[in-house]
Each structure stands twice: as C-alpha cells, then as structure tokens.
Amino acid sequence: MLPSTPLLQTAASLLLAMASTQAQAAPPSIQPHGGVWPVQAGFAFDQGKKKALKTRQSVSGIACSLNAQQQRVCLLAFDEGVHARWATLQDAAMVAEPAPLVLRDDTGELDAEGAATDGRYFFVTGSHSAKRKSGDSNPHSRHVIRFQRDPATGRALRSADGALAGYADTGRLWTVMQAQPALKAFTQENAALGDAAGINIEGVAVRDGRLYFGLRSMGAVLAVDAEALFTPAGAVNATVTPLVLGTGRGIRDMEAVAKGFLLLTGPNDAQAYQGVGWAVAWWDGQASSTPVTPQWLASLDLGRVKLGDCDKEIKPEAITVLKETPSSYEVLVLSDGMCEGGPLAFTVPK
C-alpha cells in the first residue's frame, strides 16, 4: 500500500467530491437557436498567419455590460498572447473591434482564461496552470488583472495619457492558493501534475466585492475579497468550495446571476473524459468545506453546429447572460477552437 501523503489525501478528497452524485432528474438537452452568430469584421492580430489564426480560435472568457446607450459591450479574453479585444452584441450578431487591449507588458503567455465585471472594474485572470505539453510551471500565467470600466462607453476607462485607469496586476492569488489546505499540494506539485490534473483556473466571476475562481480539474471554486487581493498583505478571507460535477467533468466558466452563479461545465481535459459533454448548472454561491451538488439546468446539444472554414473544433469555454427571466436565462456561449468564439445563443431553463 502506498504511504498516505498530503497530496494523495487532498487528491482523494477532491476526486471523491467529483465522483459523488445525488439524485437529480436528468436536465433537458437544449440546442442553440439561430445558429452561429455572425461576427462582423472579425479580430485582427499582428502575428504570422498561422499564429493569428490560432489566436482567433482561442476565446476563453467574456465579460459584458450595458453602456450609457444600452449597447451590450463585451471584453473578450484569449488564452493566446497578452491581448484582449472589445466587441458589441447587437441583433444576434457580434461586432468585433480591431483595437487591441494590452493586458500585460510581457512577452510571456498570460493564458487568460476568464473575464468578469462588476460595473466598476473589469477583471481578467490567467490560468495559473502548468504548461500543457511540458508540465513545467508557468509563472507568466499567475496573474489577476484589474482596470476601471467607463460607464459611458462600457469599455476601459483611460487616463489622459491613454493608460488604463485603475490598472493593477497581482500575483498574490498563487500565494493564497498555497495557503489553502485543499489546494496547497497542487501548487507544490504543479509541474509534476501537469495541466490536466493540477491548478487550472478556467473562469472568474465577481459578486458583492468577492472574486470567484472556477478550478477546472478540481471542480471547486476559490473565493477571495477582491479589494484585498490587490492590496499588499490584505486579508482576502479565502474559501474553497468543492462542487459535485461528476467524473471527468470540470468548470469551464462561471457567471454571476441575480441569485448565485451559472456554471459552464465540460470535460476536465483528462484524455479519458473527453466525451462527457457540456452542461450548465446553477450554484447558490454559499461557501462550504464539504462537497456541494449544484442544480443541473441543461446539457448543451452541439451536434448540429456547423463549423465554418475558420473553425477547428467546438469547445465551450465562455458564457455570458444576455437576459434573465423568472423562468430562464438567455445566454451566449463562446468556444475555444472557433474563430471569434463562434457565438451560440441558448435558452437555459431555471
């Protein structure tokens, strides 16, 4: 018998949480309505042709809000490079804006995996994960970035010299994770565990002054006080809540709603579980040290989605709520592997 170690104990606890199930009626299967939204103009990247295409296919996060003209303006994060982009959603189409938004003055790979806004700030998080192929640690990905939102335009607020107003870049979250008993072992062994099993943030949401980070492989949510995270030595009051998502399923993105959070879930990237499918669940946001089962709302039927010439594959990685009604959420889902995310609209029943 192998000796018990903190890493094995933590892994066993998290795997048990992921594998546990509670009786729930199977959620309905829903198809996107209207097909893939057209993206006017598309995004341009000042890279070689092959690299630019790969970047266009790497949308990994979205944060939207209404500006003063009631236009829905969105910040799109890409897991390639260090640039984000703006887009406006209107009439079942996305209007892409060409100007880049530089998130970090760094040539390293931020691996941005999530974006959120509370109306005052935008937040973008790196994955904090090891490099996918080599398993080597990637300090460039261990950043959370914040900058102010302009309520008039819905985009970033700029100072007189053009700089992002209120810009802050912190690497504290890695230290915070190292201090959590449920996560510490995974930060210590990040290189050995690799991308599929170690720390990997795939989504971020903000609510009531707290930032919530969705950990893909662990099916858990780390929450911290937002202001404190960007304050040296600030008390972040961290909590880690394990969620029961089922074997091989992980968090791909999350979005704050009127009560709680929507969770976009899918394969946790382990090779054996690539076929588990994609689904949307609701979690009330209450912190718990014991595993919590979210309410499963719908599975996504993507079988009829037609890939365009610019698309490689469909892997939903970003979700935003367009409208919430007493009975449903109107959501837009964007996918890694599709140019500009291949926006798809769904009606998710509550």
Beta strands, then each sheet from edge to edge (+ up, - down):
strand 1: 29-30
strand 2: 39-40
strand 3: 59-66
strand 4: 72-78
strand 5: 83-90
strand 6: 93-96
strand 7: 101-102
strand 8: 112-117
strand 9: 121-126
strand 10: 144-148
strand 11: 168-170
strand 12: 201-207
strand 13: 210-215
strand 14: 220-225
strand 15: 239-242
strand 16: 249-256
strand 17: 261-267
strand 18: 279-283
strand 19: 295-300
strand 20: 315-324
strand 21: 328-336
strand 22: 344-349
sheet 1: 1+ 19+ 18- 17+ 16-
sheet 2: 2+ 6+ 5- 4+ 3-
sheet 3: 2+ 6+ 5- 7+
sheet 4: 8+ 9- 10+ 11-
sheet 5: 12+ 13- 14+ 15-
sheet 6: 20+ 21- 22+
end
